[in-house]
Amino acid sequence: MSAKDWAEKDYYKVLGVSKDAKPEEIKKAFRKIALDNHPDSHPGDHAAEARFKEASEANDVLSNPKKRKEYDQARSLFGAAGKFGFPRGGAQPNVNVEDFIRTASNGDGFGDLFGNLFGSTGGRRTTTRAARRGADVEGETTISFDDAISGTTVTMDMVSQAPCQACRGTGAKAGTVPRVCSTCQGSGMHATSAGGVFEMTEPCPDCHGRGMVVEDPCQVCHGSGRAKSTKSMQIRIPAGVEDGQRIRIKGKGSPGENGGQAGDLYVKVAVRPHEIFGRDGNNLTIDVPVTFAEAVLGAEVEVPTLTGSPVRLRIPAGTPNGRTFRVRGRGVPRSDGSKGDVLATVEIAIPNTLDDNARHALERFRDAVRQPNPRPWEVK
């Protein structure tokens, strides 16, 4: 902002008080504006944020006796010249206020007045508070195996940080307001030298990046301006999620400060095991018990699927124990819309007991087949 803009600024009008207002009137007026327009109470409301900044700026000057005196003197100097022109002469041309201030700063002390009031360069102090991103929130949910494959929606009660309701996010005790941080002038940021001509900007160490200092903290949030908030949320769990997978839901974490974006929500998913199926990536796995006769002679058996009707699986004659067959397209959905497979592994079921007839029949089978020793080693 130019020096002319500063000279035209009416801080008394900003706070809605008279030029003869007492300090307590100025304090009361600022407190009301601050409570009604604090950025933490109106996230994303740029108009309220602008009113808050303007009032903070006015209060910073008018609540300081020395600054107020200098400000009144500056306005009196410009006011005596009418609207930045020469008074009561008519013959002289208007004076450019920028040139006037620039000239005055070279020798008559007027520039020092503006330097003391608005900073060493005569420019406006930056009071823009840095936007702060909200914190990420983590939660857990447990779903069934079937829901993990097909996808589901779960209801979760999430606890996060939000503006404190007791102090409306200001961090100050009811009836009080924070003051503008004198270190960062309300910007929330502090510049430090990194050597040479370089500077580094970091959160202000005195206000921790908030731009405001709380002298009488709220008893609920202890001056932080934030409090725990619990809300129920509907969370969509995508099809194909795996046990232990962490899902990110953007913007569903804690609300940001000063117009900053909300944090993210991370949900860790636990999947209950299935009675029949297992999982290998995008494939479902299943053990298929068959009898000794079915494995030797061959057979067709039914194999269940997780969704839809069972499939007929042909077991060729002489199928060994542990052989795996693939049933295509009946597995876990992929991101492209296709599905994995079902991997069916044969398990030969051995009877626990045999009656005499069955034993004799098996002995005759052994003698008839005369199968060679299947073990590749010889014991000496």
Contacts in CASP RR format, 6 or more apart in sequence:
PFRMAT RR
TARGET T0000
AUTHOR 0000-0000-0000
METHOD contacts of the structure
MODEL  1
MSAKDWAEKDYYKVLGVSKDAKPEEIKKAFRKIALDNHPDSHPGDHAAEA
RFKEASEANDVLSNPKKRKEYDQARSLFGAAGKFGFPRGGAQPNVNVEDF
IRTASNGDGFGDLFGNLFGSTGGRRTTTRAARRGADVEGETTISFDDAIS
GTTVTMDMVSQAPCQACRGTGAKAGTVPRVCSTCQGSGMHATSAGGVFEM
TEPCPDCHGRGMVVEDPCQVCHGSGRAKSTKSMQIRIPAGVEDGQRIRIK
GKGSPGENGGQAGDLYVKVAVRPHEIFGRDGNNLTIDVPVTFAEAVLGAE
VEVPTLTGSPVRLRIPAGTPNGRTFRVRGRGVPRSDGSKGDVLATVEIAI
PNTLDDNARHALERFRDAVRQPNPRPWEVK
1 123 0 8 1.000
1 124 0 8 1.000
2 98 0 8 1.000
3 97 0 8 1.000
3 98 0 8 1.000
3 101 0 8 1.000
3 114 0 8 1.000
3 122 0 8 1.000
3 123 0 8 1.000
4 84 0 8 1.000
4 97 0 8 1.000
4 98 0 8 1.000
4 101 0 8 1.000
5 124 0 8 1.000
6 114 0 8 1.000
6 118 0 8 1.000
6 122 0 8 1.000
6 123 0 8 1.000
6 124 0 8 1.000
7 74 0 8 1.000
7 75 0 8 1.000
7 78 0 8 1.000
7 84 0 8 1.000
7 97 0 8 1.000
7 101 0 8 1.000
8 78 0 8 1.000
11 57 0 8 1.000
11 58 0 8 1.000
11 61 0 8 1.000
11 62 0 8 1.000
11 71 0 8 1.000
12 18 0 8 1.000
12 19 0 8 1.000
12 21 0 8 1.000
12 58 0 8 1.000
12 62 0 8 1.000
14 54 0 8 1.000
14 55 0 8 1.000
14 57 0 8 1.000
14 58 0 8 1.000
15 21 0 8 1.000
15 26 0 8 1.000
15 29 0 8 1.000
15 30 0 8 1.000
15 33 0 8 1.000
15 55 0 8 1.000
15 58 0 8 1.000
15 59 0 8 1.000
15 62 0 8 1.000
16 29 0 8 1.000
17 25 0 8 1.000
17 26 0 8 1.000
17 29 0 8 1.000
17 62 0 8 1.000
19 72 0 8 1.000
21 29 0 8 1.000
21 62 0 8 1.000
23 63 0 8 1.000
26 59 0 8 1.000
26 62 0 8 1.000
26 63 0 8 1.000
27 59 0 8 1.000
27 63 0 8 1.000
30 55 0 8 1.000
30 56 0 8 1.000
30 58 0 8 1.000
30 59 0 8 1.000
30 63 0 8 1.000
30 177 0 8 1.000
31 175 0 8 1.000
31 176 0 8 1.000
31 177 0 8 1.000
33 51 0 8 1.000
33 52 0 8 1.000
33 55 0 8 1.000
34 52 0 8 1.000
34 55 0 8 1.000
34 56 0 8 1.000
34 170 0 8 1.000
34 177 0 8 1.000
34 178 0 8 1.000
35 41 0 8 1.000
35 168 0 8 1.000
35 170 0 8 1.000
35 175 0 8 1.000
35 177 0 8 1.000
36 48 0 8 1.000
37 48 0 8 1.000
37 49 0 8 1.000
37 51 0 8 1.000
37 52 0 8 1.000
37 55 0 8 1.000
38 48 0 8 1.000
38 52 0 8 1.000
38 168 0 8 1.000
38 169 0 8 1.000
38 170 0 8 1.000
39 45 0 8 1.000
39 48 0 8 1.000
39 49 0 8 1.000
39 52 0 8 1.000
39 129 0 8 1.000
39 257 0 8 1.000
39 258 0 8 1.000
39 259 0 8 1.000
40 163 0 8 1.000
40 168 0 8 1.000
40 169 0 8 1.000
40 170 0 8 1.000
40 225 0 8 1.000
40 257 0 8 1.000
40 258 0 8 1.000
41 48 0 8 1.000
41 163 0 8 1.000
41 168 0 8 1.000
41 169 0 8 1.000
41 170 0 8 1.000
42 48 0 8 1.000
42 49 0 8 1.000
43 163 0 8 1.000
43 255 0 8 1.000
43 256 0 8 1.000
43 257 0 8 1.000
43 258 0 8 1.000
43 259 0 8 1.000
43 260 0 8 1.000
44 259 0 8 1.000
44 260 0 8 1.000
49 258 0 8 1.000
49 259 0 8 1.000
53 127 0 8 1.000
53 128 0 8 1.000
53 129 0 8 1.000
56 127 0 8 1.000
56 180 0 8 1.000
56 186 0 8 1.000
57 125 0 8 1.000
57 127 0 8 1.000
59 180 0 8 1.000
60 67 0 8 1.000
60 180 0 8 1.000
60 185 0 8 1.000
61 67 0 8 1.000
61 68 0 8 1.000
61 71 0 8 1.000
61 117 0 8 1.000
62 68 0 8 1.000
62 71 0 8 1.000
66 116 0 8 1.000
67 116 0 8 1.000
67 117 0 8 1.000
70 113 0 8 1.000
70 116 0 8 1.000
70 117 0 8 1.000
71 117 0 8 1.000
73 113 0 8 1.000
74 113 0 8 1.000
74 114 0 8 1.000
74 117 0 8 1.000
77 110 0 8 1.000
78 84 0 8 1.000
78 97 0 8 1.000
80 87 0 8 1.000
81 87 0 8 1.000
81 95 0 8 1.000
84 94 0 8 1.000
84 95 0 8 1.000
84 96 0 8 1.000
84 97 0 8 1.000
84 100 0 8 1.000
85 92 0 8 1.000
85 94 0 8 1.000
85 95 0 8 1.000
86 92 0 8 1.000
86 94 0 8 1.000
86 95 0 8 1.000
101 110 0 8 1.000
101 111 0 8 1.000
101 114 0 8 1.000
104 110 0 8 1.000
104 111 0 8 1.000
105 111 0 8 1.000
105 112 0 8 1.000
105 114 0 8 1.000
111 122 0 8 1.000
114 122 0 8 1.000
114 123 0 8 1.000
115 121 0 8 1.000
115 122 0 8 1.000
118 124 0 8 1.000
118 125 0 8 1.000
119 125 0 8 1.000
125 185 0 8 1.000
126 185 0 8 1.000
126 187 0 8 1.000
127 180 0 8 1.000
127 185 0 8 1.000
127 186 0 8 1.000
127 187 0 8 1.000
128 187 0 8 1.000
129 186 0 8 1.000
129 187 0 8 1.000
129 188 0 8 1.000
129 209 0 8 1.000
129 210 0 8 1.000
129 211 0 8 1.000
129 212 0 8 1.000
129 258 0 8 1.000
130 187 0 8 1.000
130 188 0 8 1.000
130 189 0 8 1.000
130 203 0 8 1.000
130 209 0 8 1.000
130 258 0 8 1.000
131 256 0 8 1.000
131 257 0 8 1.000
131 258 0 8 1.000
131 259 0 8 1.000
131 260 0 8 1.000
131 261 0 8 1.000
132 209 0 8 1.000
132 256 0 8 1.000
132 257 0 8 1.000
132 258 0 8 1.000
132 260 0 8 1.000
133 256 0 8 1.000
133 260 0 8 1.000
133 261 0 8 1.000
133 262 0 8 1.000
133 263 0 8 1.000
134 161 0 8 1.000
134 253 0 8 1.000
134 254 0 8 1.000
134 255 0 8 1.000
134 256 0 8 1.000
134 257 0 8 1.000
134 260 0 8 1.000
134 261 0 8 1.000
134 262 0 8 1.000
134 263 0 8 1.000
135 160 0 8 1.000
135 161 0 8 1.000
135 253 0 8 1.000
135 254 0 8 1.000
135 263 0 8 1.000
136 253 0 8 1.000
136 254 0 8 1.000
136 263 0 8 1.000
136 264 0 8 1.000
136 265 0 8 1.000
136 266 0 8 1.000
137 158 0 8 1.000
137 159 0 8 1.000
137 160 0 8 1.000
137 252 0 8 1.000
137 253 0 8 1.000
137 254 0 8 1.000
137 263 0 8 1.000
137 264 0 8 1.000
137 265 0 8 1.000
137 266 0 8 1.000
138 265 0 8 1.000
138 266 0 8 1.000
138 267 0 8 1.000
138 268 0 8 1.000
139 156 0 8 1.000
139 158 0 8 1.000
139 265 0 8 1.000
139 266 0 8 1.000
139 267 0 8 1.000
139 268 0 8 1.000
140 267 0 8 1.000
140 268 0 8 1.000
140 269 0 8 1.000
140 270 0 8 1.000
141 154 0 8 1.000
141 156 0 8 1.000
141 235 0 8 1.000
141 237 0 8 1.000
141 267 0 8 1.000
141 268 0 8 1.000
141 269 0 8 1.000
141 270 0 8 1.000
142 269 0 8 1.000
142 270 0 8 1.000
142 271 0 8 1.000
142 272 0 8 1.000
143 152 0 8 1.000
143 154 0 8 1.000
143 237 0 8 1.000
143 241 0 8 1.000
143 269 0 8 1.000
143 270 0 8 1.000
143 271 0 8 1.000
143 272 0 8 1.000
144 271 0 8 1.000
144 272 0 8 1.000
145 271 0 8 1.000
145 272 0 8 1.000
145 273 0 8 1.000
145 274 0 8 1.000
145 277 0 8 1.000
145 278 0 8 1.000
145 279 0 8 1.000
146 274 0 8 1.000
146 306 0 8 1.000
147 237 0 8 1.000
148 237 0 8 1.000
148 240 0 8 1.000
148 241 0 8 1.000
148 242 0 8 1.000
148 243 0 8 1.000
148 269 0 8 1.000
148 271 0 8 1.000
149 239 0 8 1.000
149 240 0 8 1.000
149 284 0 8 1.000
149 306 0 8 1.000
149 307 0 8 1.000
149 331 0 8 1.000
149 332 0 8 1.000
149 333 0 8 1.000
150 239 0 8 1.000
150 307 0 8 1.000
150 333 0 8 1.000
151 236 0 8 1.000
151 237 0 8 1.000
151 238 0 8 1.000
151 239 0 8 1.000
151 240 0 8 1.000
151 241 0 8 1.000
152 236 0 8 1.000
152 237 0 8 1.000
153 234 0 8 1.000
153 235 0 8 1.000
153 236 0 8 1.000
153 237 0 8 1.000
154 234 0 8 1.000
154 235 0 8 1.000
154 237 0 8 1.000
155 232 0 8 1.000
155 233 0 8 1.000
155 234 0 8 1.000
155 235 0 8 1.000
156 232 0 8 1.000
156 233 0 8 1.000
156 235 0 8 1.000
156 267 0 8 1.000
157 230 0 8 1.000
157 231 0 8 1.000
157 232 0 8 1.000
157 233 0 8 1.000
158 230 0 8 1.000
158 231 0 8 1.000
158 232 0 8 1.000
158 233 0 8 1.000
158 252 0 8 1.000
158 253 0 8 1.000
158 265 0 8 1.000
159 228 0 8 1.000
159 229 0 8 1.000
159 230 0 8 1.000
160 228 0 8 1.000
160 229 0 8 1.000
160 231 0 8 1.000
160 253 0 8 1.000
160 254 0 8 1.000
160 255 0 8 1.000
161 226 0 8 1.000
161 227 0 8 1.000
161 228 0 8 1.000
161 229 0 8 1.000
161 254 0 8 1.000
161 255 0 8 1.000
162 226 0 8 1.000
162 227 0 8 1.000
162 228 0 8 1.000
162 229 0 8 1.000
162 254 0 8 1.000
162 255 0 8 1.000
163 169 0 8 1.000
163 225 0 8 1.000
163 226 0 8 1.000
163 227 0 8 1.000
163 255 0 8 1.000
164 171 0 8 1.000
164 218 0 8 1.000
164 220 0 8 1.000
164 221 0 8 1.000
164 224 0 8 1.000
164 225 0 8 1.000
164 226 0 8 1.000
164 227 0 8 1.000
165 220 0 8 1.000
165 227 0 8 1.000
166 174 0 8 1.000
166 218 0 8 1.000
166 219 0 8 1.000
166 220 0 8 1.000
166 221 0 8 1.000
166 227 0 8 1.000
167 173 0 8 1.000
167 174 0 8 1.000
167 218 0 8 1.000
167 220 0 8 1.000
167 221 0 8 1.000
167 223 0 8 1.000
167 225 0 8 1.000
169 221 0 8 1.000
169 225 0 8 1.000
169 226 0 8 1.000
170 177 0 8 1.000
170 178 0 8 1.000
170 212 0 8 1.000
170 214 0 8 1.000
170 218 0 8 1.000
170 225 0 8 1.000
171 178 0 8 1.000
171 214 0 8 1.000
171 217 0 8 1.000
171 218 0 8 1.000
171 221 0 8 1.000
171 223 0 8 1.000
171 224 0 8 1.000
171 225 0 8 1.000
172 178 0 8 1.000
172 214 0 8 1.000
172 215 0 8 1.000
172 216 0 8 1.000
172 217 0 8 1.000
172 218 0 8 1.000
172 223 0 8 1.000
173 216 0 8 1.000
173 217 0 8 1.000
173 218 0 8 1.000
173 219 0 8 1.000
174 218 0 8 1.000
176 215 0 8 1.000
176 216 0 8 1.000
178 210 0 8 1.000
178 212 0 8 1.000
178 213 0 8 1.000
178 214 0 8 1.000
178 215 0 8 1.000
179 212 0 8 1.000
179 213 0 8 1.000
179 215 0 8 1.000
180 186 0 8 1.000
180 211 0 8 1.000
180 212 0 8 1.000
180 213 0 8 1.000
181 188 0 8 1.000
181 204 0 8 1.000
181 206 0 8 1.000
181 207 0 8 1.000
181 210 0 8 1.000
181 211 0 8 1.000
181 212 0 8 1.000
181 213 0 8 1.000
182 206 0 8 1.000
182 213 0 8 1.000
183 190 0 8 1.000
183 204 0 8 1.000
183 205 0 8 1.000
183 206 0 8 1.000
183 207 0 8 1.000
184 190 0 8 1.000
184 204 0 8 1.000
184 206 0 8 1.000
184 207 0 8 1.000
184 209 0 8 1.000
184 211 0 8 1.000
186 204 0 8 1.000
186 207 0 8 1.000
186 211 0 8 1.000
186 212 0 8 1.000
187 204 0 8 1.000
187 211 0 8 1.000
188 203 0 8 1.000
188 204 0 8 1.000
188 207 0 8 1.000
188 209 0 8 1.000
188 210 0 8 1.000
188 211 0 8 1.000
189 201 0 8 1.000
189 202 0 8 1.000
189 203 0 8 1.000
189 204 0 8 1.000
189 209 0 8 1.000
190 201 0 8 1.000
190 202 0 8 1.000
190 203 0 8 1.000
190 204 0 8 1.000
190 205 0 8 1.000
191 199 0 8 1.000
191 200 0 8 1.000
191 201 0 8 1.000
192 199 0 8 1.000
192 200 0 8 1.000
192 201 0 8 1.000
192 202 0 8 1.000
193 199 0 8 1.000
193 200 0 8 1.000
194 200 0 8 1.000
203 209 0 8 1.000
204 211 0 8 1.000
206 213 0 8 1.000
207 213 0 8 1.000
210 257 0 8 1.000
214 223 0 8 1.000
217 223 0 8 1.000
218 225 0 8 1.000
220 227 0 8 1.000
221 227 0 8 1.000
226 254 0 8 1.000
233 252 0 8 1.000
233 265 0 8 1.000
235 247 0 8 1.000
235 249 0 8 1.000
235 265 0 8 1.000
235 267 0 8 1.000
237 247 0 8 1.000
237 267 0 8 1.000
237 269 0 8 1.000
238 247 0 8 1.000
239 332 0 8 1.000
239 333 0 8 1.000
240 282 0 8 1.000
240 332 0 8 1.000
240 333 0 8 1.000
241 247 0 8 1.000
241 269 0 8 1.000
241 271 0 8 1.000
242 269 0 8 1.000
242 271 0 8 1.000
242 279 0 8 1.000
242 281 0 8 1.000
243 269 0 8 1.000
243 270 0 8 1.000
243 271 0 8 1.000
244 268 0 8 1.000
244 269 0 8 1.000
244 270 0 8 1.000
244 271 0 8 1.000
245 268 0 8 1.000
245 269 0 8 1.000
246 266 0 8 1.000
246 267 0 8 1.000
246 268 0 8 1.000
246 269 0 8 1.000
247 266 0 8 1.000
247 267 0 8 1.000
247 268 0 8 1.000
247 269 0 8 1.000
248 264 0 8 1.000
248 265 0 8 1.000
248 266 0 8 1.000
249 264 0 8 1.000
249 265 0 8 1.000
249 266 0 8 1.000
249 267 0 8 1.000
250 264 0 8 1.000
251 261 0 8 1.000
251 262 0 8 1.000
251 263 0 8 1.000
251 264 0 8 1.000
251 265 0 8 1.000
252 262 0 8 1.000
252 263 0 8 1.000
252 264 0 8 1.000
252 265 0 8 1.000
253 262 0 8 1.000
253 263 0 8 1.000
253 264 0 8 1.000
253 265 0 8 1.000
254 262 0 8 1.000
254 263 0 8 1.000
255 262 0 8 1.000
256 262 0 8 1.000
256 263 0 8 1.000
274 306 0 8 1.000
276 286 0 8 1.000
276 304 0 8 1.000
277 284 0 8 1.000
277 285 0 8 1.000
277 286 0 8 1.000
277 306 0 8 1.000
278 284 0 8 1.000
278 285 0 8 1.000
278 286 0 8 1.000
279 285 0 8 1.000
279 332 0 8 1.000
280 343 0 8 1.000
281 332 0 8 1.000
282 331 0 8 1.000
282 332 0 8 1.000
282 333 0 8 1.000
282 334 0 8 1.000
282 339 0 8 1.000
282 340 0 8 1.000
282 341 0 8 1.000
283 331 0 8 1.000
283 332 0 8 1.000
283 340 0 8 1.000
283 341 0 8 1.000
283 342 0 8 1.000
283 343 0 8 1.000
284 306 0 8 1.000
284 330 0 8 1.000
284 331 0 8 1.000
284 332 0 8 1.000
284 340 0 8 1.000
284 341 0 8 1.000
284 342 0 8 1.000
284 343 0 8 1.000
285 342 0 8 1.000
285 343 0 8 1.000
285 345 0 8 1.000
286 303 0 8 1.000
286 304 0 8 1.000
286 342 0 8 1.000
286 343 0 8 1.000
286 344 0 8 1.000
286 345 0 8 1.000
287 344 0 8 1.000
287 345 0 8 1.000
287 347 0 8 1.000
288 301 0 8 1.000
288 303 0 8 1.000
288 313 0 8 1.000
288 325 0 8 1.000
288 344 0 8 1.000
288 345 0 8 1.000
288 346 0 8 1.000
288 347 0 8 1.000
289 347 0 8 1.000
289 348 0 8 1.000
289 349 0 8 1.000
290 299 0 8 1.000
290 301 0 8 1.000
290 315 0 8 1.000
290 319 0 8 1.000
290 346 0 8 1.000
290 347 0 8 1.000
290 348 0 8 1.000
290 349 0 8 1.000
291 348 0 8 1.000
291 349 0 8 1.000
292 348 0 8 1.000
292 349 0 8 1.000
292 350 0 8 1.000
292 351 0 8 1.000
294 301 0 8 1.000
294 315 0 8 1.000
295 315 0 8 1.000
295 318 0 8 1.000
295 319 0 8 1.000
295 320 0 8 1.000
295 321 0 8 1.000
295 346 0 8 1.000
295 348 0 8 1.000
296 317 0 8 1.000
296 318 0 8 1.000
297 317 0 8 1.000
297 318 0 8 1.000
298 315 0 8 1.000
298 316 0 8 1.000
298 317 0 8 1.000
298 318 0 8 1.000
298 319 0 8 1.000
299 314 0 8 1.000
299 315 0 8 1.000
300 312 0 8 1.000
300 313 0 8 1.000
300 314 0 8 1.000
300 315 0 8 1.000
301 312 0 8 1.000
301 313 0 8 1.000
301 315 0 8 1.000
302 310 0 8 1.000
302 311 0 8 1.000
302 312 0 8 1.000
302 313 0 8 1.000
303 310 0 8 1.000
303 311 0 8 1.000
303 312 0 8 1.000
303 313 0 8 1.000
303 327 0 8 1.000
303 342 0 8 1.000
303 344 0 8 1.000
304 310 0 8 1.000
305 311 0 8 1.000
305 327 0 8 1.000
305 330 0 8 1.000
305 331 0 8 1.000
305 342 0 8 1.000
306 330 0 8 1.000
306 331 0 8 1.000
307 330 0 8 1.000
311 327 0 8 1.000
311 330 0 8 1.000
311 342 0 8 1.000
313 325 0 8 1.000
313 327 0 8 1.000
313 344 0 8 1.000
315 346 0 8 1.000
319 346 0 8 1.000
320 346 0 8 1.000
321 346 0 8 1.000
321 347 0 8 1.000
321 348 0 8 1.000
322 345 0 8 1.000
322 346 0 8 1.000
322 347 0 8 1.000
323 345 0 8 1.000
323 346 0 8 1.000
324 343 0 8 1.000
324 344 0 8 1.000
324 345 0 8 1.000
324 346 0 8 1.000
325 343 0 8 1.000
325 344 0 8 1.000
325 345 0 8 1.000
325 346 0 8 1.000
326 341 0 8 1.000
326 342 0 8 1.000
326 343 0 8 1.000
326 344 0 8 1.000
327 341 0 8 1.000
327 342 0 8 1.000
327 343 0 8 1.000
327 344 0 8 1.000
328 340 0 8 1.000
328 341 0 8 1.000
329 338 0 8 1.000
329 339 0 8 1.000
329 340 0 8 1.000
329 341 0 8 1.000
329 342 0 8 1.000
330 339 0 8 1.000
330 340 0 8 1.000
330 341 0 8 1.000
330 342 0 8 1.000
331 339 0 8 1.000
331 340 0 8 1.000
331 341 0 8 1.000
331 342 0 8 1.000
332 339 0 8 1.000
332 340 0 8 1.000
333 339 0 8 1.000
333 340 0 8 1.000
334 340 0 8 1.000
351 358 0 8 1.000
354 362 0 8 1.000
END
